[in-house]
Amino acid sequence: MSKNKLMKQVSTLFLKGVIFAIGIAVIALCIFVLPAGLSKEWALGYTPVIIGMYIAAIPFFIALYQALRLLSHIDKDNAFSESSITALKYIKYCAETISGLYAVGMPYIVIVADKDDAPGVAALGLVIVFASIVVAVFAAVLQKLLKHGMAIKSENDLTV
């Protein structure tokens, strides 16, 4: 096994580990932290926010799964494939969905946070919206690059 291939496998293994760690952290949040927030009397106004967070977790986990698929394609030297482009497309859609869900919920979050004098909650919602937009744009750019790379690869295959 060449040094470059080994380095690529180590880096993708590291990224897969990070994805699993993020997934476990979000599952722990959904199982332990959010239900505790729902049971608190003072958090009654935040119930729709917490339910929205559960709904946003669905596209989040779909995006994590697609990222794992993309890393598997990279491991198999199959990065320039239609399935890689599809994985990036799903990641983009999931990021747009998460951003949209939080953007739609932001007015409610701001009202409730203002009542509780908790501006950090509104700021956290904005961070999630903008981070999701960044992920969506990055996935769209990578999708275009892969399409362009596939076109060049196809052209070179026809030439040879």
N, C-alpha and C positions, 0 to 999 in steps of 0.2 A: 504494500500500500504506500503510495507516494505521500510525501510530507504535506502537500497542498490538500490532498483528499482527506487526510487525517485531521488537518486543521479545520477543514470545512465541517467534518462530522462532529468535531468537538464543539465548534461554535454553534451549530444547529442543535446539538444536544443541550448546550447551555441555554439557548433560547427556548427550547421545549420545556426545560426545567423551570424557567422563569414564567412561561405561560401556565404551567401546572400550579406554580406557587400563587400566581395572581388568581387563578380559578379557585383554588382552595380558600384563599383569603375572602373572596367574594361569597363563596358558599357559606363560610363561617359567619360572615356579616348577615347573610340572608337567614341563616338558621338561628343564630344566637342574639345578635345585636338588634336587628329590626323588630323581631317579635317583642323583645323587652321594651322597645320604644312604643309599640302599639299598646302595651299593657299599662303604661304610666298614665296617670290621670292628667298630668300637665301637658302631655304630648297629644291630647285629643285633637287639636287643630292640625297636627302634622300627619294624621292618619292618611289623608289622600296623597301626601308626599311620599309616605312610606309605601303605600300601595303602588304608586308610580315607580318607585325604585324597584319593586319586585317585577313590574312589567318590563322595565328597562333591562333587567338582568337577563331576560330571554334573548334579545338580540346580542347582548354582550357575550353570552356563552356560545352562541352561534358563531360570532366573530372569532372567539378563541379557538373553536374547533376548526374553522377555516384556516386560521394561522398555523395550526398544527399540520393540516393537510398541505399547506404551502411549503412548510419546512420539510415535510416528507418528500415532496417533489424535488426539492433542492438536494436532499440527501441522495436521491436516486438519479441525479444528473438529468432531471426532467423538468427543469425550471421553465424552459421555454416551451410550454405546452398549453393547450386550450384549457386544461383543468386548472392550471395555475392562474390563468386569466379569470376563470370562473370564481376561484377562491377569492381573488382580489375584488371581484365585482360584489360578492356577498359581504366581504368585510366592509366595503364602501357603503353598501345599502344598510348594513347593521349600524355603522357609525352615524349615518344620516338619520336613521330611526331613533337612536338614542338621543342625538342632538335635538331632533324634533320633539320628542317626548318631554325632555327637560325644558325646551324653549316654550312649549305650550303651557307647562306647569309653572314657569317662572313668575307670572303675575300673582298666582296664589301663594307661591313661596315667599315672594316679597311682602305681601300683605301680612301673612302669618308671622314672618320674621320681624316685621316692623312692630306688630303688636307685642311680641315677646322681647323687643329690643335686642335682637340677635342678627346683626347685619352679616355675620360670617356665614350663616346658612344661605343667604342670597348669593354671596360671593362664591360659595362652593358650587351652587347651581350653575353660575355663569362659567366657572372653570370647567365643569363637566361639558357644558354646551360647546365651548370653544375648543376643548381638547378633542371632542368627538368630530368637530368640523375639520380640525387639523388631520386626524386619522383618515377621514373620508377623502380629503384632498390628496393626502399622501398615497392612499390606495389607488385613487384615480390616476395619479401620475405614474405610479408603478405599472398599472394596468396598460396605459398607453405605451410605456417603454417596452413592456413584454410583447405587446402586439407588434410594435415596430421591430423588435429583435427577432420575433418569429418570422416576419416578412423578409428580413435580411437573411435569416437562416434558410428559409425556403428558396430564396433567390440563389443563394450559394449552393444549395443542394442540386438545383436544376442546372447550374453552371458546370459543376463537376461531373 
